[in-house]
């Protein structure tokens, strides 16, 4: 697990532990008795009888096609998570084996135990009350209502302390890796995702970012300026492709997704994209039409497109592609196929981009 991945894991941990379950994994393991394992039922198999009539499995599938399609997508999501999990474990463990060996070598040279050597080499100060207060202020919008700062401060302090210790150890082991010339050759996990959709940047850019997003998602709006910073910093070295992933519990997300594509039809996707992320309180259909008119779009064409659901199939296509790639929430980025989930800081994204540019000799 590289530095970026470790930071993402820590952020997910604190969000779940301190901020009461904002993140939920897409797949959960359950014990299943082998005798209860499901089997593929042939379409011709009769699954119910009444009077002189019968119902076949094929008829059930035909009448519940949407439900079965959702289950198939769910399975693909879980398979994708499983493959990524296997790769993460391999990456984390190979680094642990190397780093443990280096620490033991250094400790032996000083005639110290590994534990004593680490304690002397990795020292951090405790978080201050001011740092706890700052963390609380930054995250209080996601803390469960009724939870006071006094109640949650011990958890915050403990988290900050553990994070600081982990970062100090990471820095120290990184220095050891440099000292001994360690080179990890395991390739990063990549997921094949079609770069199809509204785009910015040259098609031959060394780095392609495919973003799956939801215009009503508050975390997506939080990532919006970060993505803009990426484009400003890297210019033509990065190609950004936007794909739709409206979550079904966001009332206005579906039509907002369609509106962006209706605007794209008239060459104004990014203007509509920016306008919607800049004000997520105005995503109702009438407000979307007002935005379109304000951008100088042909009102009759835009309104007919939006009301008629012209691009609903395209949105569904993006949703399916994202789900098959392992997306279960938004925002989700694939940087040359490397999956990053959530509204992560600019530094985390830049680190992956820099690594990809270096791998391609384009930095």
N, C-alpha and C positions, 0 to 999 in steps of 0.2 A: 504494500500500500504506500503510494507516494505521499509527499507532504500535503498536496492538495486534498487527496482522498482522506487523510487522517483528520484534516481540519473539518472536512464535510461531516465525517463521522461524529466528531466532537460537537459540531453545531446541532446535528440531529439529536444527539444524546441530551444536550442541555434543553433543547426545545421540548423534547418529550418529558424529561424529568422535571425541569423547573417550570416550564410553561404549560404543563398539564395537557399534553397530548395533541399539540397542533399537528404533528406528523403521525401518520399511520401507515405502516407498510402495506403494500398491495397484496402480498401473499402471506399466509400464516400456516405453519406446519400443524397438522392434526394427525393423531394416531388413528389408523383405520385397520380394523380386523380384516385379514385377508379374505375371509368368507363373505365380507360385505362389499368387497371391491366391485365397482361397476363394470359392466361389460357392454360391448357394442351390440345393440339389438337390431337385427335385420329389419328392413322396412316391411317385409312381408309378415313378420311375426304378429300374431293377434294378441293384443294387450287388454282387450275388454270385450265382453259379449253381453248383449241384452236382447231378449226375444230372438228373432231370426236375424239380427244384425250383429256385426262385429266391428271392432276398431283396430286398425293396424298401427304399428309403430311409425310407419311412413306417413300416415294421416296426421298423427300427433306432431311429427316433425314439421310437416307442411303448415299446420295451423299455428305452430309456435316457433316459426323460423327465426324471428327476432330474438327470442329468449335463447335459443340454441346458438345463434351467432354470437351473442354476448358471452356465453359460456366459453366458446372457442377463443374469443379475444382474451378472456380472463386467463385461460390456459396458456396462451402465448405470452401474456404479460408475466405470468409466474415462471415460465420456462426461461424467459429473458433474464429475470431477476436471479434465477438459479445459476445460469451461466456466468453472469456478472459476479455473483457471490463466490463461485468456484475460483474465478480468476483473482478476485480480491484476496481470498485466503492464500492462494499460491504466492501472490505478490507480497503480502504481509509476512508470510512465514519465511520466504527466502531472505527477506531483509532482516528479519529477526535472527535467523541463524547466523548471518554474516556479522551483524552488529554485536550479538552476544559473544561471538568468537573474538572480535576486535577488543571488546571491553575486557574479556578474560585475559587477552594477551597483554594489554596495558596494565591491568591489575597485577598480573604475575611479575611484570617488570619492576613494579614498585613494592613487591612482596606484600600485597594486600589482597583481601578477599574481594570478589566482584562487587558485593554489596557495599563494603566500606569504601571502595574506590569510587563507585557511582555517587555515594553520599558526599564524598569530598569534592568530586568534580562537577556535580550538578546541584547548585545551590540557588534557591529563589527566596524572595521576600514574600510575606503574607500580603494578601490584598488589603488595601486600606478601606476605611469606611467610605471615603469619597469615590473609590472605584466601584464599590458595591452600589452606592447611590446612583452612579452614572449608568451602570448596567440595568438597574431597576427602571430608571427613567426611559432608557432606550427601548426596553421590552415590555413596559407596563401595559401597553395596549393589548398584548397577547396573554397577559396573566389573568387567571380566572377572576371574575368579579367577586368582591368581598374579601379577597386575599390582601392583607396589609403588607406594607414593606417590612415591618418588624417580623411578621410571620415567615416571610420567604427569604429574608436576608441571610439566615444561616445556610440555606441551600445555595444561594447565589455565591456566597463567600467560599463554600466548599467547592463549587464548580470552578470558580475563577482560580482557586488554588491548584486544583487538579490540572486545569488547562495550562497554567503557568509552568507547572512541573513537567508536563508532557512536552511543551514547546522548548523548554530548556534542555531536556534530554534529547529531543529531536535535533536541536542545534549542535549539541555535543557529539552525537553519533554521526551527524553529517560531516563534522570536522574530522572525525576518525576515518570516515570513508574516503575523504579527500587525501588524508595523510597516507593511507595505504593504497591509494589508487584503485578503489573498488569501482567496478563497472557492472551495472545490472543490464542483462541482455533480454530479459523477458519483455516482450512487446505489450503495449497497453491494450486493454480490452476495447474492441471496436464493434459497433453495431451498424449494419448496413441500413441506411435510411436514405430514401430517394430525396434529392434536393430539388423538389418540385414546388413552385409557388412564387409569389412576389419576391423579388430579390434586389439586393444592392451589392455592387462590387463585380469585378470581372469573373467570368466563368472559369478562367484558368488561374484564379488566385490559389496560392499554396494552401490556404486554410479556408474550409467551408464550414460555416456554422448553420445548422438547421435548428430553428427555434420552434417549439410547439408551445402555443400560448393561448390565453383566454382573456378577452378584453375587459371582462368584469372582475378578474382575479386580482386582488390587492397585491399579492406577491409578484404578479407579472408587471404591474405598474411600477413596483419597486425596482424591478430589474431593467425596466425601460431605459432610464438614464445611464445605467451601466453598459448596456449594449451600445448606446449612442457613443459613450466614451471609447468603447472598443473600436468602433468605426473611425472615430476621430484620430485615435492613436495609431492604428495599423493601416488605415487607408486601403489601397488596392491589394494589400497582402491578404485581406479577409473578404470573403463573399458571405453575405448574410441572406439566408432563405427563411421566409416566414411560413409556418404551417399552422392550421387551425386546430385547437383542442378545447372547445367550449365545454365546461363541466356542467353536467345536467342539473346541479343544484343552484346554478347561477341563472336567475330568471331571464336576464337580457343577453346572455353570452351568445346564444345561437344566432339571433338576429344581428348582433353586432359583428359576428364573424362573417355572416352573409353580406352585411353592409360594406365591410372592407373589400370584399371581392367585387361587389357592384361598383364601388369606387375605382377599383383596379381596372375594371372594364373600360373606364373613361380616363385611365392614366393617372389616378389620384390615390392609389393605395396608401402610400406612405403618409400623405397628408391626412387621410382619414384615420390611419393607424395612430399617428401622433395625437390627433384631436381626441380620440377616444381614451387613450391612456392618460392624457392630460386632465381629463374630467370624466371619471367613471360614474358620476352621479347623473349623467345625461346620456343613457344608453337605450332608453325607450325608443320605439320605432319613430314616433313623431319627432323626437330630438335628433335622431339620426338623419332624418330627412332635412331638418333645419341645418345640420352641419353640412350636408351635401350641397344644399342650395348656397350656403355661405362660401363654399369652395369653388363655386361657379360650375358645378356639375349640371348636366341637363336633367332637370327635375323629373320630367315625365319618364325618361329612360331609367333613372335611378329608382324612382318610386315603384315603377312596374317590376323592375328586377327584384327589389326587396320584398314587395308584397307577394309576388308570384313564387318566391323561393327558388329563383333560378339557380343559385349556387349552393343550395342545400345538399345536393349530391356530392359536390366537391368538398364541403365541410365534413360530410360523413366519411369520405375517402381519406381525408387527413386524420380524422379520429381513429379510423381503423389502422392506418399506417403507424400512428403514434403508439397505439395500444400494442400492436405486434412487436414494436421495438422496445417495449417495456415501460412506456410512459403511463403513469397512473395518476399523476397530478401535475399541476403547472406552477411555474414555468419549467420547461425541460429543454436543455441544449444538447446537441450532438456536435462536438468540435472534431471534424474529420472522423466522425463516428464515436468519439469518446464522450460518454454520457455524463452530464452534470445536471443534477436535479435541484430545483429550488432557486430562490433569489440570493445567490451567493455573491460575495463581494467581488469587485473588479479584479483584485489581486489574484483570486483563485482562477478566474477565467484567463487572465493574462499569462499566468504560469503555464497553463496547458497550451495556449497559443504559441508562446515562446518555445516550448518544447517541440511542438509540431514544426515550427519554422526551422528550428535547429536540425531536426531529423531530415528535413527536405533541403537543407543547405540554403535556406532563403532568409536567414536572419542577418 
